[in-house]
């Protein structure tokens, strides 16, 4: 991603759209001056040449637990699967997840994964009455078909952070509308191309949807 970022900056564009936290980090490291509009970023540091739309409200971790409990009220365990490299913001979700889990008497297993073999191992070893919470990140998005298929094969109720997981066969999702984020980002790109400085465009939240 760093190599792609360097190539992109060398083209000297008027504005760059960066999707997801790793992409933003790579682009921001390459240029302090080219305007950057980010989308789907949880832990952005706006200011200077950077602005955009965040797609995370960390309290939604509690809604993931609540929804899973509605689907399987008898479930007593839930595994939270995430990749630390592409979801460094996970600790911000953990508090709301644990708070909601305690109210429903659900034990939370925090399960970091680093590759597809870890994903397969984690889902394979889930108890038959367990549930799965998939923390969104670029890694999970790239391998969503694998995760969705494994959960379906094991008959494990799973909840995902973006709607396209459900459209691709996942059981249920709760999170922000990705299409809305990109549409709103286009308006920022337009304003920057017309002369507005990124620092004058506040970071915005996108509307959520289930």
N, CA, C and O of each residue as an XYZ file, in Angstrom:
840
protein
N       0.824     -1.206      0.000
C       0.000      0.000      0.000
C       0.862      1.260      0.000
O       0.493      2.270     -0.599
N       1.999      1.197      0.668
C       2.916      2.337      0.664
C       3.444      2.610     -0.742
O       3.594      3.762     -1.148
N       3.723      1.532     -1.479
C       4.213      1.689     -2.850
C       3.154      2.334     -3.736
O       3.454      3.223     -4.533
N       1.909      1.877     -3.589
C       0.821      2.460     -4.374
C       0.632      3.931     -4.014
O       0.384      4.765     -4.884
N       0.751      4.239     -2.733
C       0.587      5.625     -2.289
C       1.659      6.521     -2.919
O       1.369      7.629     -3.370
N       2.888      6.031     -2.943
C       3.980      6.806     -3.531
C       3.753      7.038     -5.025
O       3.995      8.132     -5.535
N       3.285      6.000     -5.721
C       3.004      6.130     -7.149
C       1.894      7.151     -7.390
O       1.959      7.956     -8.319
N       0.880      7.099     -6.536
C      -0.254      8.007     -6.699
C       0.166      9.454     -6.472
O      -0.224     10.341     -7.231
N       0.949      9.691     -5.444
C       1.411     11.049     -5.149
C       2.307     11.574     -6.277
O       2.279     12.764     -6.587
N       3.094     10.693     -6.886
C       3.965     11.102     -7.988
C       3.175     11.614     -9.190
O       3.709     12.362    -10.009
N       1.920     11.218     -9.300
C       1.080     11.692    -10.404
C       0.618     13.133    -10.189
O       0.076     13.764    -11.096
N       0.841     13.646     -8.971
C       0.490     15.025     -8.608
C      -0.988     15.344     -8.883
O      -1.290     16.301     -9.596
N      -1.899     14.555     -8.326
C      -3.323     14.844     -8.511
C      -3.741     16.073     -7.706
O      -3.026     16.513     -6.806
N      -4.895     16.611     -8.039
C      -5.415     17.775     -7.318
C      -6.025     17.386     -5.983
O      -6.072     18.204     -5.063
N      -6.496     16.145     -5.863
C      -7.080     15.643     -4.617
C      -7.030     14.121     -4.664
O      -7.099     13.520     -5.736
N      -6.910     13.508     -3.498
C      -6.874     12.052     -3.387
C      -7.974     11.601     -2.436
O      -8.160     12.199     -1.376
N      -8.702     10.555     -2.804
C      -9.671      9.925     -1.914
C      -9.031      8.655     -1.354
O      -8.601      7.787     -2.113
N      -8.971      8.549     -0.035
C      -8.367      7.386      0.625
C      -9.450      6.620      1.369
O     -10.129      7.169      2.237
N      -9.604      5.353      1.026
C     -10.627      4.519      1.647
C      -9.992      3.577      2.659
O      -9.140      2.764      2.303
N     -10.402      3.683      3.911
C      -9.961      2.839      5.027
C      -8.680      3.378      5.666
O      -7.895      4.091      5.040
N      -8.502      3.012      6.923
C      -7.408      3.534      7.737
C      -6.028      3.257      7.159
O      -5.219      4.183      7.102
N      -5.704      2.026      6.721
C      -4.348      1.797      6.182
C      -4.035      2.656      4.961
O      -2.912      3.138      4.808
N      -5.029      2.847      4.090
C      -4.802      3.673      2.898
C      -4.538      5.114      3.284
O      -3.640      5.750      2.731
N      -5.305      5.635      4.222
C      -5.096      7.012      4.661
C      -3.715      7.193      5.267
O      -3.028      8.176      4.986
N      -3.309      6.237      6.102
C      -1.991      6.329      6.739
C      -0.884      6.350      5.692
O       0.074      7.114      5.812
N      -1.013      5.516      4.673
C       0.013      5.444      3.631
C       0.074      6.729      2.815
O       1.156      7.243      2.533
N      -1.086      7.241      2.441
C      -1.128      8.468      1.644
C      -0.634      9.664      2.454
O       0.140     10.482      1.956
N      -1.081      9.761      3.693
C      -0.689     10.900      4.525
C       0.813     10.945      4.750
O       1.396     12.020      4.891
N       1.435      9.778      4.782
C       2.881      9.728      4.981
C       3.632     10.231      3.752
O       4.775     10.676      3.858
N       2.995     10.161      2.597
C       3.654     10.521      1.342
C       3.519     12.003      0.988
O       4.356     12.549      0.270
N       2.466     12.655      1.492
C       2.261     14.048      1.091
C       1.640     14.880      2.215
O       0.622     14.490      2.787
N       2.249     16.024      2.531
C       1.664     16.938      3.506
C       0.856     18.052      2.840
O       0.324     18.928      3.522
N       0.766     18.018      1.509
C       0.174     19.152      0.805
C      -1.009     18.799     -0.095
O      -1.963     19.573     -0.172
N      -0.974     17.654     -0.778
C      -2.097     17.295     -1.650
C      -3.342     17.052     -0.791
O      -3.270     16.290      0.173
N      -4.466     17.669     -1.107
C      -5.684     17.453     -0.317
C      -6.107     15.978     -0.328
O      -6.105     15.324     -1.371
N      -6.467     15.476      0.848
C      -6.902     14.089      1.006
C      -8.297     14.079      1.621
O      -8.537     14.705      2.654
N      -9.212     13.363      0.975
C     -10.557     13.148      1.524
C     -10.650     11.669      1.880
O     -10.534     10.811      1.005
N     -10.858     11.368      3.154
C     -10.915      9.967      3.564
C     -12.356      9.490      3.766
O     -13.258     10.278      4.051
N     -12.539      8.200      3.613
C     -13.815      7.540      3.888
C     -13.521      6.228      4.613
O     -12.436      5.663      4.479
N     -14.505      5.750      5.385
C     -14.365      4.467      6.096
C     -13.145      4.436      7.012
O     -12.440      3.429      7.074
N     -12.902      5.506      7.703
C     -11.760      5.599      8.605
C     -12.266      5.791     10.026
O     -13.166      6.593     10.276
N     -11.672      5.039     10.957
C     -12.145      5.096     12.332
C     -11.357      6.056     13.202
O     -11.913      6.679     14.106
N     -10.073      6.177     12.935
C      -9.199      6.920     13.855
C      -8.364      7.955     13.121
O      -7.151      8.040     13.313
N      -9.023      8.739     12.280
C      -8.313      9.744     11.483
C      -7.827     10.896     12.341
O      -8.393     11.203     13.390
N      -6.759     11.526     11.864
C      -6.247     12.742     12.493
C      -6.437     13.884     11.489
O      -5.528     14.189     10.717
N      -7.618     14.515     11.498
C      -7.895     15.549     10.498
C      -7.065     16.798     10.734
O      -6.415     16.952     11.768
N      -7.105     17.683      9.754
C      -6.360     18.928      9.857
C      -5.361     19.038      8.736
O      -4.988     18.032      8.132
N      -4.919     20.252      8.447
C      -3.962     20.444      7.372
C      -4.574     20.091      6.032
O      -5.527     20.734      5.592
N      -4.039     19.083      5.388
C      -4.531     18.689      4.064
C      -5.502     17.514      4.111
O      -5.809     16.932      3.071
N      -5.991     17.154      5.301
C      -6.811     15.947      5.456
C      -8.180     16.277      6.041
O      -8.286     17.007      7.027
N      -9.227     15.733      5.423
C     -10.577     15.790      5.967
C     -11.360     14.617      5.388
O     -10.836     13.857      4.574
N     -12.605     14.473      5.806
C     -13.384     13.377      5.233
C     -14.517     12.907      6.114
O     -15.082     13.669      6.899
N     -14.838     11.631      5.968
C     -16.025     11.056      6.596
C     -15.665      9.776      7.343
O     -15.165      8.817      6.754
N     -15.921      9.776      8.627
C     -15.659      8.593      9.433
C     -16.880      7.704      9.434
O     -18.011      8.187      9.408
N     -16.652      6.400      9.464
C     -17.751      5.448      9.360
C     -17.916      4.627     10.623
O     -18.554      3.574     10.595
N     -17.353      5.090     11.731
C     -17.417      4.303     12.954
C     -17.904      5.150     14.118
O     -17.458      6.279     14.323
N     -18.812      4.587     14.856
C     -19.197      5.104     16.158
C     -18.967      3.940     17.111
O     -19.652      2.921     17.029
N     -18.008      4.089     18.011
C     -17.550      2.937     18.769
C     -18.602      2.343     19.707
O     -18.465      1.199     20.141
N     -19.639      3.101     20.019
C     -20.709      2.548     20.846
C     -21.524      1.491     20.098
O     -22.288      0.751     20.717
N     -21.367      1.414     18.763
C     -22.136      0.419     18.022
C     -21.711     -1.004     18.379
O     -22.422     -1.958     18.063
N     -20.566     -1.156     19.031
C     -20.180     -2.481     19.503
C     -21.235     -3.081     20.405
O     -21.453     -4.293     20.393
N     -21.893     -2.241     21.187
C     -22.976     -2.722     22.033
C     -24.171     -3.201     21.231
O     -24.856     -4.143     21.628
N     -24.423     -2.544     20.091
C     -25.534     -2.965     19.230
C     -25.237     -4.308     18.575
O     -26.149     -5.101     18.342
N     -23.974     -4.564     18.278
C     -23.614     -5.875     17.719
C     -23.964     -6.978     18.715
O     -24.537     -8.002     18.344
N     -23.614     -6.759     19.981
C     -23.913     -7.756     21.014
C     -25.419     -7.902     21.191
O     -25.933     -9.017     21.271
N     -26.120     -6.787     21.253
C     -27.569     -6.811     21.433
C     -28.258     -7.575     20.296
O     -29.170     -8.367     20.531
N     -27.808     -7.326     19.065
C     -28.418     -7.986     17.918
C     -28.149     -9.488     17.930
O     -29.046    -10.285     17.654
N     -26.923     -9.872     18.248
C     -26.587    -11.290     18.332
C     -27.417    -11.979     19.411
O     -27.851    -13.118     19.240
N     -27.632    -11.276     20.522
C     -28.447    -11.844     21.603
C     -29.896    -12.045     21.149
O     -30.535    -13.027     21.527
N     -30.408    -11.124     20.348
C     -31.761    -11.266     19.814
C     -31.861    -12.509     18.920
O     -32.870    -13.215     18.932
N     -30.810    -12.759     18.155
C     -30.823    -13.889     17.234
C     -30.677    -15.213     17.972
O     -31.362    -16.182     17.644
N     -29.800    -15.266     18.956
C     -29.588    -16.493     19.729
C     -29.621    -16.169     21.214
O     -28.571    -16.045     21.843
N     -30.823    -16.030     21.784
C     -30.942    -15.654     23.198
C     -30.280    -16.645     24.152
O     -29.882    -16.276     25.257
N     -30.162    -17.894     23.727
C     -29.568    -18.907     24.599
C     -28.046    -18.907     24.556
O     -27.403    -19.596     25.348
N     -27.470    -18.146     23.643
C     -26.016    -18.127     23.511
C     -25.347    -17.488     24.715
O     -25.803    -16.463     25.222
N     -24.269    -18.097     25.166
C     -23.553    -17.583     26.342
C     -22.131    -17.129     26.015
O     -21.438    -16.593     26.880
N     -21.695    -17.340     24.773
C     -20.345    -16.942     24.371
C     -20.395    -16.265     23.008
O     -21.205    -16.615     22.148
N     -19.522    -15.301     22.835
C     -19.391    -14.636     21.537
C     -17.921    -14.371     21.270
O     -17.219    -13.798     22.104
N     -17.467    -14.788     20.115
C     -16.088    -14.508     19.712
C     -16.062    -13.216     18.904
O     -16.875    -13.020     18.000
N     -15.134    -12.352     19.235
C     -14.950    -11.103     18.490
C     -13.679    -11.265     17.678
O     -12.583    -11.337     18.233
N     -13.827    -11.321     16.364
C     -12.700    -11.598     15.487
C     -12.261    -10.311     14.784
O     -13.089     -9.569     14.254
N     -10.948    -10.057     14.787
C     -10.425     -8.844     14.176
C      -8.961     -9.048     13.826
O      -8.286     -9.906     14.395
N      -8.482     -8.251     12.886
C      -7.070     -8.275     12.520
C      -6.406     -7.027     13.106
O      -6.749     -5.916     12.702
N      -5.473     -7.173     14.040
C      -4.856     -5.990     14.675
C      -4.161     -5.062     13.687
O      -4.075     -3.857     13.922
N      -3.661     -5.618     12.576
C      -2.923     -4.798     11.612
C      -3.837     -3.855     10.852
O      -3.437     -2.740     10.519
N      -5.068     -4.293     10.570
C      -5.983     -3.453      9.789
C      -7.131     -2.902     10.628
O      -7.947     -2.128     10.128
N      -7.201     -3.293     11.893
C      -8.208     -2.732     12.807
C      -7.532     -2.287     14.100
O      -7.866     -2.783     15.176
N      -6.574     -1.344     14.000
C      -5.901     -0.873     15.219
C      -6.835     -0.144     16.159
O      -6.497      0.088     17.320
N      -8.012      0.220     15.666
C      -9.009      0.925     16.457
C      -9.874     -0.025     17.288
O     -10.752      0.435     18.018
N      -9.649     -1.328     17.196
C     -10.501     -2.288     17.891
C     -10.660     -2.003     19.386
O     -11.772     -2.131     19.897
N      -9.597     -1.620     20.114
C      -9.781     -1.369     21.552
C     -10.880     -0.355     21.863
O     -11.474     -0.406     22.940
N     -11.161      0.564     20.939
C     -12.215      1.541     21.188
C     -13.596      0.900     21.138
O     -14.534      1.402     21.757
N     -13.729     -0.199     20.412
C     -14.990     -0.935     20.371
C     -15.167     -1.823     21.602
O     -16.292     -2.090     22.026
N     -14.071     -2.270     22.163
C     -14.113     -3.320     23.168
C     -14.930     -2.937     24.398
O     -15.643     -3.779     24.943
N     -14.843     -1.696     24.841
C     -15.573     -1.289     26.047
C     -17.076     -1.461     25.864
O     -17.741     -2.033     26.727
N     -17.621     -0.972     24.748
C     -19.068     -1.080     24.540
C     -19.485     -2.533     24.333
O     -20.581     -2.928     24.731
N     -18.617     -3.329     23.713
C     -18.914     -4.756     23.533
C     -18.995     -5.449     24.886
O     -19.946     -6.182     25.160
N     -18.000     -5.218     25.726
C     -17.966     -5.882     27.027
C     -19.091     -5.409     27.946
O     -19.652     -6.198     28.706
N     -19.416     -4.120     27.871
C     -20.503     -3.597     28.706
C     -21.825     -4.243     28.342
O     -22.575     -4.672     29.219
N     -22.114     -4.313     27.043
C     -23.363     -4.943     26.600
C     -23.358     -6.429     26.913
O     -24.379     -6.978     27.327
N     -22.230     -7.082     26.721
C     -22.145     -8.524     26.971
C     -22.432     -8.855     28.427
O     -23.090     -9.855     28.717
N     -21.947     -8.029     29.343
C     -22.185     -8.298     30.761
C     -23.658     -8.193     31.115
O     -24.147     -8.915     31.985
N     -24.366     -7.295     30.441
C     -25.803     -7.149     30.735
C     -26.608     -8.340     30.237
O     -27.688     -8.619     30.759
N     -26.091     -9.049     29.226
C     -26.776    -10.238     28.702
C     -26.121    -11.532     29.176
O     -26.478    -12.621     28.727
N     -25.159    -11.401     30.089
C     -24.435    -12.557     30.626
C     -23.796    -13.383     29.504
O     -23.907    -14.608     29.472
N     -23.140    -12.693     28.604
C     -22.428    -13.325     27.495
C     -20.932    -13.177     27.729
O     -20.442    -12.085     28.016
N     -20.209    -14.291     27.604
C     -18.763    -14.265     27.743
C     -18.142    -13.896     26.403
O     -18.470    -14.495     25.379
N     -17.241    -12.906     26.407
C     -16.600    -12.446     25.181
C     -15.209    -13.048     25.044
O     -14.374    -12.930     25.941
N     -14.977    -13.693     23.912
C     -13.645    -14.191     23.574
C     -13.050    -13.257     22.515
O     -13.547    -13.201     21.390
N     -12.012    -12.541     22.863
C     -11.340    -11.662     21.912
C     -10.368    -12.510     21.093
O      -9.454    -13.127     21.640
N     -10.576    -12.532     19.775
C      -9.834    -13.453     18.912
C      -9.118    -12.705     17.789
O      -9.680    -12.544     16.706
N      -7.887    -12.244     18.027
C      -7.134    -11.596     16.946
C      -6.705    -12.627     15.903
O      -6.337    -13.751     16.246
N      -6.756    -12.240     14.642
C      -6.307    -13.104     13.540
C      -5.360    -12.303     12.652
O      -5.470    -11.082     12.541
N      -4.434    -13.012     12.026
C      -3.439    -12.333     11.205
C      -3.432    -12.812      9.762
O      -2.824    -12.182      8.896
N      -4.102    -13.920      9.503
C      -4.156    -14.479      8.158
C      -5.380    -15.372      8.042
O      -6.107    -15.570      9.015
N      -5.606    -15.910      6.851
C      -6.812    -16.725      6.645
C      -6.772    -18.021      7.446
O      -7.817    -18.529      7.854
N      -5.574    -18.563      7.675
C      -5.476    -19.781      8.483
C      -5.970    -19.517      9.905
O      -6.629    -20.369     10.501
N      -5.653    -18.337     10.449
C      -6.141    -17.970     11.785
C      -7.666    -17.876     11.795
O      -8.321    -18.311     12.742
N      -8.217    -17.302     10.727
C      -9.676    -17.180     10.631
C     -10.318    -18.561     10.641
O     -11.262    -18.804     11.391
N      -9.813    -19.456      9.818
C     -10.375    -20.805      9.749
C     -10.264    -21.510     11.096
O     -11.210    -22.167     11.531
N      -9.132    -21.380     11.750
C      -8.919    -22.028     13.039
C      -9.873    -21.472     14.093
O     -10.455    -22.226     14.873
N     -10.027    -20.160     14.111
C     -10.881    -19.531     15.121
C     -12.331    -19.963     14.974
O     -12.965    -20.352     15.955
N     -12.859    -19.898     13.766
C     -14.264    -20.264     13.557
C     -14.466    -21.758     13.777
O     -15.490    -22.169     14.322
N     -13.507    -22.569     13.360
C     -13.622    -24.023     13.516
C     -13.729    -24.421     14.985
O     -14.426    -25.379     15.319
N     -13.045    -23.696     15.858
C     -13.018    -24.068     17.273
C     -14.104    -23.387     18.102
O     -14.126    -23.533     19.324
N     -14.996    -22.653     17.462
C     -16.088    -22.044     18.224
C     -17.038    -23.117     18.747
O     -17.302    -24.111     18.070
N     -17.540    -22.909     19.938
C     -18.524    -23.830     20.502
C     -19.804    -23.776     19.682
O     -20.080    -22.781     19.011
N     -20.578    -24.845     19.738
C     -21.780    -24.941     18.908
C     -22.830    -23.899     19.272
O     -23.680    -23.561     18.449
N     -22.776    -23.386     20.503
C     -23.762    -22.391     20.926
C     -23.194    -20.973     20.895
O     -23.796    -20.052     21.447
N     -22.047    -20.796     20.257
C     -21.391    -19.485     20.238
C     -21.943    -18.610     19.127
O     -22.639    -19.078     18.226
N     -21.616    -17.324     19.214
C     -21.926    -16.348     18.177
C     -20.613    -15.696     17.739
O     -19.581    -15.844     18.393
N     -20.676    -14.979     16.631
C     -19.467    -14.372     16.078
C     -19.717    -12.905     15.763
O     -20.701    -12.559     15.109
N     -18.821    -12.048     16.233
C     -18.849    -10.625     15.908
C     -17.609    -10.328     15.073
O     -16.485    -10.523     15.536
N     -17.808     -9.860     13.851
C     -16.705     -9.600     12.932
C     -16.458     -8.093     12.870
O     -17.267     -7.345     12.320
N     -15.343     -7.659     13.435
C     -15.007     -6.242     13.439
C     -14.546     -5.847     12.037
O     -13.621     -6.458     11.502
N     -15.171     -4.841     11.435
C     -14.838     -4.482     10.058
C     -13.441     -3.902      9.921
O     -12.975     -3.140     10.768
N     -12.787     -4.281      8.834
C     -11.482     -3.733      8.470
C     -11.206     -4.169      7.038
O     -11.962     -4.957      6.471
N     -10.136     -3.663      6.457
C      -9.826     -4.036      5.081
C      -9.536     -5.534      4.962
O      -9.883     -6.147      3.953
N      -8.912     -6.124      5.969
C      -8.632     -7.560      5.931
C      -9.930     -8.359      5.904
O     -10.088     -9.268      5.089
N     -10.853     -8.021      6.793
C     -12.106     -8.762      6.851
C     -12.953     -8.543      5.597
O     -13.640     -9.454      5.136
N     -12.899     -7.342      5.058
C     -13.631     -7.086      3.816
C     -13.068     -7.927      2.674
O     -13.821     -8.514      1.896
N     -11.742     -7.981      2.578
C     -11.110     -8.757      1.517
C     -11.456    -10.238      1.613
O     -11.624    -10.913      0.597
N     -11.561    -10.733      2.834
C     -11.791    -12.164      3.043
C     -13.203    -12.456      3.564
O     -13.425    -13.463      4.237
N     -14.136    -11.583      3.253
C     -15.484    -11.759      3.796
C     -16.168    -13.026      3.298
O     -16.935    -13.635      4.042
N     -15.914    -13.432      2.074
C     -16.542    -14.659      1.580
C     -16.098    -15.864      2.403
O     -16.895    -16.763      2.672
N     -14.835    -15.883      2.800
C     -14.325    -16.958      3.637
C     -15.024    -16.969      4.991
O     -15.492    -18.013      5.447
N     -15.094    -15.805      5.630
C     -15.706    -15.718      6.960
C     -17.181    -16.092      6.898
O     -17.671    -16.859      7.727
N     -17.881    -15.547      5.916
C     -19.309    -15.829      5.765
C     -19.533    -17.322      5.535
O     -20.440    -17.916      6.118
N     -18.708    -17.921      4.689
C     -18.853    -19.343      4.400
C     -18.569    -20.217      5.606
O     -19.286    -21.187      5.848
N     -17.539    -19.891      6.361
C     -17.203    -20.670      7.549
C     -18.305    -20.593      8.598
O     -18.663    -21.601      9.208
N     -18.844    -19.383      8.804
C     -19.915    -19.217      9.789
C     -21.155    -20.002      9.373
O     -21.808    -20.628     10.207
N     -21.481    -19.966      8.074
C     -22.653    -20.696      7.583
C     -22.454    -22.200      7.731
O     -23.373    -22.917      8.125
N     -21.256    -22.673      7.415
C     -20.965    -24.104      7.501
C     -21.102    -24.617      8.923
O     -21.574    -25.733      9.140
N     -20.686    -23.800      9.905
C     -20.759    -24.193     11.311
C     -22.089    -23.827     11.951
O     -22.336    -24.143     13.114
N     -22.953    -23.150     11.174
C     -24.242    -22.688     11.703
C     -24.034    -21.746     12.895
O     -24.736    -21.823     13.903
N     -23.050    -20.858     12.745
C     -22.724    -19.886     13.785
C     -23.348    -18.543     13.419
O     -22.998    -17.988     12.378
N     -24.256    -17.996     14.224
C     -24.794    -16.655     13.942
C     -23.675    -15.618     13.991
O     -22.914    -15.550     14.956
N     -23.590    -14.819     12.943
C     -22.514    -13.827     12.874
C     -23.069    -12.472     12.482
O     -23.996    -12.378     11.677
N     -22.494    -11.417     13.058
C     -22.884    -10.059     12.722
C     -21.664     -9.317     12.189
O     -20.545     -9.505     12.667
N     -21.902     -8.474     11.193
C     -20.840     -7.773     10.479
C     -21.101     -6.266     10.523
O     -22.217     -5.821     10.791
N     -20.036     -5.486     10.250
C     -20.120     -4.047     10.418
C     -20.608     -3.252      9.223
O     -20.882     -2.059      9.347
N     -20.723     -3.901      8.051
C     -21.185     -3.188      6.860
C     -22.223     -4.021      6.119
O     -22.188     -5.251      6.152
N     -23.145     -3.335      5.452
C     -24.255     -3.997      4.787
C     -23.858     -4.951      3.692
O     -24.567     -5.925      3.438
N     -22.724     -4.695      3.023
C     -22.359     -5.568      1.913
C     -22.002     -6.977      2.389
O     -22.035     -7.915      1.593
N     -21.663     -7.144      3.662
C     -21.466     -8.496      4.183
C     -22.778     -9.281      4.106
O     -22.800    -10.437      3.682
N     -23.859     -8.639      4.518
C     -25.161     -9.306      4.469
C     -25.603     -9.537      3.030
O     -26.163    -10.586      2.711
N     -25.354     -8.560      2.158
C     -25.720     -8.739      0.752
C     -24.930     -9.865      0.102
O     -25.389    -10.466     -0.870
N     -23.737    -10.158      0.633
C     -22.920    -11.243      0.101
C     -23.203    -12.576      0.777
O     -22.496    -13.554      0.534
N     -24.230    -12.628      1.625
C     -24.622    -13.895      2.227
C     -24.480    -13.974      3.727
O     -24.890    -14.968      4.327
N     -23.901    -12.943      4.366
C     -23.798    -12.948      5.818
C     -25.169    -12.841      6.469
O     -26.116    -12.347      5.858
N     -25.272    -13.301      7.704
C     -26.573    -13.343      8.373
C     -27.159    -11.957      8.597
O     -28.299    -11.699      8.210
N     -26.397    -11.064      9.215
C     -26.932     -9.748      9.559
C     -25.777     -8.751      9.691
O     -24.650     -9.130     10.009
N     -26.070     -7.496      9.445
C     -25.065     -6.450      9.610
C     -25.680     -5.283     10.362
O     -26.893     -5.074     10.341
N     -24.820     -4.532     11.024
C     -25.240     -3.287     11.670
C     -24.073     -2.327     11.587
O     -23.002     -2.587     12.137
N     -24.282     -1.211     10.895
C     -23.199     -0.251     10.748
C     -23.600      0.887      9.845
O     -24.785      1.165      9.661
N     -22.612      1.538      9.287
C     -22.856      2.706      8.447
C     -23.076      2.326      6.992
O     -22.615      1.283      6.529
N     -23.779      3.181      6.288
C     -24.078      2.982      4.875
C     -22.875      3.446      4.052
O     -22.643      4.646      3.904
N     -22.120      2.497      3.521
C     -20.892      2.826      2.798
C     -21.181      3.670      1.560
O     -20.422      4.586      1.242
N     -22.274      3.365      0.862
C     -22.596      4.135     -0.348
C     -22.850      5.595     -0.004
O     -22.455      6.493     -0.747
N     -23.510      5.827      1.123
C     -23.767      7.201      1.557
C     -22.464      7.942      1.832
O     -22.336      9.124      1.514
N     -21.496      7.243      2.425
C     -20.215      7.870      2.742
C     -19.503      8.337      1.473
O     -19.008      9.462      1.409
N     -19.456      7.469      0.472
C     -18.766      7.831     -0.770
C     -19.492      8.951     -1.516
O     -18.856      9.813     -2.122
N     -20.808      8.935     -1.469
C     -21.560      9.996     -2.137
C     -21.290     11.341     -1.469
O     -21.143     12.357     -2.148
N     -21.227     11.344     -0.148
C     -20.965     12.589      0.559
C     -19.511     13.033      0.373
O     -19.223     14.229      0.326
N     -18.605     12.067      0.268
C     -17.203     12.413      0.021
C     -17.045     13.111     -1.320
O     -16.192     13.986     -1.471
N     -17.866     12.726     -2.299
C     -17.794     13.363     -3.619
C     -18.070     14.857     -3.524
O     -17.501     15.648     -4.275
N     -18.947     15.242     -2.596
C     -19.233     16.668     -2.451
C     -18.020     17.422     -1.911
O     -17.787     18.572     -2.282
N     -17.243     16.773     -1.031
C     -16.024     17.400     -0.524
C     -14.975     17.518     -1.630
O     -14.288     18.535     -1.735
N     -14.855     16.473     -2.451
C     -13.916     16.527     -3.569
C     -14.266     17.698     -4.489
O     -13.387     18.435     -4.935
N     -15.556     17.857     -4.764
C     -16.011     18.950     -5.628
C     -15.647     20.309     -5.038
O     -15.178     21.196     -5.751
N     -15.862     20.466     -3.739
C     -15.574     21.755     -3.107
C     -14.072     22.046     -3.094
O     -13.659     23.192     -3.268
N     -13.257     21.007     -2.888
C     -11.806     21.198     -2.906
C     -11.337     21.592     -4.304
O     -10.499     22.480     -4.458
N     -11.881     20.930     -5.317
C     -11.510     21.269     -6.697
C     -11.928     22.687     -7.068
O     -11.363     23.296     -7.978
N     -12.931     23.208     -6.349
C     -13.385     24.580     -6.597
C     -12.634     25.603     -5.746
O     -12.896     26.803     -5.835
N     -11.690     25.120     -4.910
C     -10.837     26.051     -4.189
C     -10.919     26.023     -2.677
O     -10.138     26.708     -2.016
N     -11.846     25.248     -2.098
C     -11.947     25.178     -0.641
C     -10.774     24.387     -0.069
O     -10.406     23.346     -0.613
N     -10.181     24.873      1.030
C      -9.073     24.171      1.666
C      -9.628     23.046      2.543
O     -10.644     23.247      3.209
N      -8.996     21.870      2.565
C      -9.493     20.761      3.390
C      -9.689     21.121      4.854
O     -10.613     20.624      5.498
N      -8.830     21.978      5.382
C      -8.950     22.363      6.796
C     -10.248     23.097      7.086
O     -10.687     23.155      8.235
N     -10.869     23.660      6.048
C     -12.135     24.375      6.224
C     -13.353     23.455      6.083
O     -14.492     23.909      6.192
N     -13.110     22.173      5.842
C     -14.200     21.199      5.712
C     -14.162     20.257      6.909
O     -13.242     19.446      7.009
N     -15.128     20.335      7.821
C     -15.084     19.525      9.033
C     -15.269     18.036      8.753
O     -15.953     17.656      7.802
N     -14.665     17.208      9.573
C     -14.892     15.767      9.483
C     -16.344     15.478      9.836
O     -16.872     16.021     10.807
N     -16.978     14.637      9.060
C     -18.384     14.325      9.257
C     -18.581     12.847      9.548
O     -17.756     11.998      9.212
N     -19.726     12.578     10.198
C     -20.147     11.197     10.417
C     -21.152     10.842      9.340
O     -21.875     11.705      8.843
N     -21.193      9.574      8.984
C     -22.210      9.113      8.043
C     -23.386      8.575      8.820
O     -23.263      8.208      9.989
N     -24.546      8.531      8.148
C     -25.740      7.947      8.766
C     -25.586      6.447      8.882
O     -24.976      5.809      8.024
N     -26.145      5.877      9.957
C     -26.051      4.440     10.151
C     -27.279      3.747      9.605
O     -28.322      4.367      9.396
N     -27.143      2.459      9.379
C     -28.273      1.660      8.903
C     -28.051      0.207      9.240
O     -26.919     -0.231      9.443
N     -29.133     -0.533      9.299
C     -29.007     -1.933      9.702
C     -29.340     -2.830      8.545
O     -29.294     -4.053      8.679
